[in-house]
């Protein structure tokens, strides 16, 4: 019984976390564009209930993009939230992901932390929904930060 309850609760947490991340990205993209109206344009697209894409344009040129989705349709990734640095790619290609983990007291999100995409501060940490959204946001903005240094 407990394992069935834990599984259904993990699915609930995954779905709620995906919605949180989606809203975080939509609002953060709008804010990024509002703060830099002459330089930055953004595009958020809700593809379906389980996928969204985000694109940042600098002076009309695509500077950063991603697609985030909740797992289930790929054989490579079945239960979590996936991140791809390609806004129009397939579900078979991920750059990072968040899995639902149980620390014995609560359920959290844990990044896969693929070597060079996720900041070292998030490696193997148990994250809240906000922490997971910020981790993915950091990955999206990394090309912009590298170009400005």
N, C-alpha and C positions, 0 to 999 in steps of 0.2 A: 504494500500500500504506500509506504513512504517513498519508494523510488518512483511510483506513478505520480504521486503528488509533486515530487521534486521536478520531474520531467515537465509536467504541465505548468508549473510555476516558472521554470526556466524558459519555456516557450513564451509565456506571458511577459516575462522580463525582456526577452529578446525583441518582441514586437513593440513593447512600450519604449524600449531604448532606441529602436530604429526610428520611431516617430519623433522622439526627442532630438535625435541627431538630424533628422530631416528638417525639423523646425529651426534648430540651431543654425544649420547651413543657410536656409532661406533667409532668416533674419540677419545673419552675419554678412551674407553677400549684399543684401540691401544696404546695410550700414556701411560696408566698405565702399560701395558706389556713392552713397550720399556724402561721405567724408571727402571723396576725391572726384567730384563730378566732371572735371575737365580731363582727367587722366584715365579713370577706371570705369568700365562698364561690366556688369555681371549678368549671368543668366542662370536661373534655377529652373529645372524642369522635373516635375514629378512624372516619371515614365509610367508607373503603375503603382499598385498598393505596396509593392516590395522593392522598387527601384527609384532612384532619383539621380540626376546629374547636376553638376555645378561647373560653370566656366567663368574665368576671370579674363577680361580683355584689358590690355594696357594700350592706350592710344590706338584702339581699333584692332590690335593684334592679339590673338589668343596667347595668354601667358601662363595659364594654369588651368587644369581641368581634372575632374574626377567623376566617378560613378560609384554610388554606394548602394548596396542592396542587402536584403536579408536572405540568408542561405536557404537552400532547398532545391534549386533547379540544376545545380552542378554536381557532378560526381566528385569533384575535388573539394567541395565545400558544402556541407549540408546543414550545419546548425550553428549559426552565428550571424555576424554582420560583416560583410566584405567591403573592401576598398580597392578600387582600380584607378590608376592615374590616367586612364583613357575613358573619356566620357561616353564613347560610343562602342566600346569593346563588348566582348561576350562575358558571360558568367564563368567561363573557364579560365580566366586570367585575373589573378588578384595580386596586389602589391602588399596588402596587409589585411588583417581581419581582427575581429573581436569575438571571443568565445565567452559563453556564460560559464562561470566557475563558482563552486560552492566552497567557502572557506570554513564550513562547519557551523557558521552562525547566520550567514546571509549570502545572497547571490550577487556577484559582481561581474564586470566585463574585464577581460584580460586580453591585451593585444598579442597577436602572434609575434610582433616585433621583428619583422624581417629586417635584417642587418642595417641597411643604409637608409631605410625610409622612415622608421619611427625614431623619434628622439630618444636618446639613452635614458632620459628621466622617466620614460614610460615603460621601459623594458620589464616585462614580467610583473608589473604592478597590477593590483586589483583596483579597477577604476569604477567610479560612479558613472551615471549617464553623461553628466557634464564633462567628466574627465575623458570619457571615450570620444565625445564630440570634439573636444579641444585637441585630442590626439590626432584625429582625422583632419581637423582644420589645419593643424600644424603641418601635416604632410602636404595638403593642398597648397599652402602658402610658401613652402620651402623653395620652389623655383623662383618666386618673386623676391624672397629674401636673399637668395644666392646672387641674383642679378643686380641687387642694389649694393653688394659689398665689393 
